[in-house]
Amino acid sequence: ISAVALVIAATFMRQTGSGVQSSFYGVWLKQELGLSGITIGFLIGFGNGVSAVSALTIGPLTRRFADHWLLLVTVGFAIVGIALTPMIEGLILLSLAIGLRGVGQGLNLPLMISIASRSVLPTLQGRVAALRISFNRLGAALFPLGMGALAEVIGLEASFYVIGALGLCLLGALAMWVARTKDQLAGES
């Protein structure tokens, strides 16, 4: 089912940004920028707050934009918002970047759930949710490990960019696939 494949792939790609945030974001902010624990906590909390508020806008957005394209854009926001971290300094710019990530995360999760649930019978929705969770956890295990290995070889700053570029390249490949299957995706919704 194309819609389920889209959701599984987006789930995995979403972890490029999540893996960076959960593993090396705080390390970068502390070691490279010298931010305090309170400031780092504020940034993470701010991103989560923006995520919560942006999730409430999903209804109006899906009435204006195709949900599969909106999903890809919001996953891109979530990746870019974290991958840019080494390029910026100052609380305002860091807040804007993590806010962009929050917008992406707040919108892409409800999109994934709604796309997947509409594409299968109610009796299969639990299986699809379990599959999505499995790929989410797989990505959550692999991306921090990969970034850690990259950081050892090319440095922490460069690993933010490489992981971000990898996520965007994978997202670009997924967008090409969506463009070829968009009629099928629309029929499954």
Order of alpha helices (4+ residues) and beta strands (2+ residues): alpha-alpha-alpha-alpha-alpha-alpha-alpha-alpha
